[in-house]
């Protein structure tokens, strides 16, 4: 999440953006076993890394369709689709928590 604030330095107003650690993580899926497994895996990674995050399960199909994803389960961090169609490795999830990216990670269904 990016917070904005204005500071007065030498009489000039500037806009400063500060990154915070509080992330909004959404797990998109209709409630199937894979979606629930992904939710639990993300929750575990957040706890292990001591990250500050709000994790939400999005199971409403109409809301999921708003993200224009092709496969579930999917991970969305701060509004950016990070992964879809797989259960990512624990190490990948921890990397996202350390430095979320906007790269899309397509996975295969077989696991």
C-alpha positions in Angstrom: 0.0 0.0 0.0 1.3 3.5 -0.8 0.5 6.3 1.5 0.8 9.9 0.4 1.5 12.9 2.5 2.5 16.5 2.0 5.5 18.1 3.7 6.7 21.6 3.7 10.5 21.9 3.1 11.9 25.4 2.7 8.5 26.7 2.1 7.8 24.3 -0.8 5.1 21.7 -0.7 6.1 18.3 -1.9 4.4 15.0 -2.2 6.1 12.1 -0.4 5.1 8.5 -1.0 5.9 5.9 1.7 5.5 2.2 1.3 3.9 0.4 4.2 4.0 -3.3 5.0 0.2 -3.7 5.3 -0.8 -5.7 2.2 -4.3 -6.6 1.0 -4.2 -10.2 -0.3 -7.1 -11.7 -2.0 -7.5 -15.4 -2.8 -9.9 -15.8 -5.8 -11.7 -19.1 -6.1 -15.1 -20.7 -5.8 -14.4 -22.6 -2.6 -12.9 -25.8 -4.1 -10.2 -27.7 -2.3 -7.4 -26.1 -4.3 -8.7 -22.6 -3.4 -8.9 -23.5 0.2 -5.4 -25.0 0.2 -4.0 -21.8 -1.4 -5.7 -19.7 1.3 -4.2 -21.8 4.1 -0.7 -21.7 2.4 -0.8 -17.9 2.0 -2.0 -17.6 5.6 0.8 -19.8 6.8 3.4 -17.8 4.8 2.1 -14.5 6.2 2.4 -15.9 9.8 5.9 -17.3 9.2 7.3 -14.1 7.6 5.5 -12.0 10.3 4.1 -9.9 7.5 1.2 -7.5 8.1 -1.5 -8.4 5.7 -5.2 -8.7 5.4 -6.1 -12.0 3.6 -9.6 -12.3 2.1 -11.2 -15.2 0.3 -13.2 -14.0 -2.7 -15.7 -16.8 -3.7 -18.4 -14.9 -5.5 -18.1 -15.7 -9.2 -19.3 -12.3 -10.3 -16.6 -10.6 -8.2 -14.0 -13.0 -9.5 -15.0 -12.2 -13.1 -14.1 -8.5 -12.4 -10.5 -9.5 -12.3 -10.5 -11.0 -15.8 -8.6 -14.1 -14.7 -8.8 -17.3 -16.8 -8.1 -19.9 -14.0 -8.6 -20.3 -10.3 -7.2 -20.3 -7.7 -5.6 -16.9 -8.1 -3.7 -14.6 -5.8 -4.2 -10.8 -5.9 -1.9 -8.5 -3.8 -2.8 -4.9 -3.5 -5.0 -5.2 -6.6 -2.4 -6.8 -8.8 -2.9 -10.4 -10.1 0.2 -12.3 -9.0 -0.7 -15.9 -9.8 -3.5 -17.9 -11.3 -4.3 -21.5 -12.0 -2.0 -23.1 -9.4 -0.9 -23.5 -5.9 2.5 -21.6 -5.8 5.5 -22.9 -3.9 5.9 -21.6 -0.3 9.1 -19.9 -1.3 7.3 -18.0 -4.1 4.6 -16.8 -1.7 7.3 -15.6 0.7 9.1 -13.7 -2.1 5.8 -12.0 -3.0 5.4 -11.0 0.7 8.9 -9.6 0.8 8.5 -7.7 -2.5 5.2 -7.9 -4.3 5.5 -7.7 -8.1 3.0 -7.2 -10.9 4.3 -10.2 -12.8 1.7 -12.8 -13.6 2.7 -16.4 -12.8 0.9 -18.9 -14.9 1.0 -22.5 -13.6 -0.2 -25.8 -14.9 -3.1 -27.6 -13.4 -1.1 -30.8 -12.6 0.4 -31.1 -9.2 
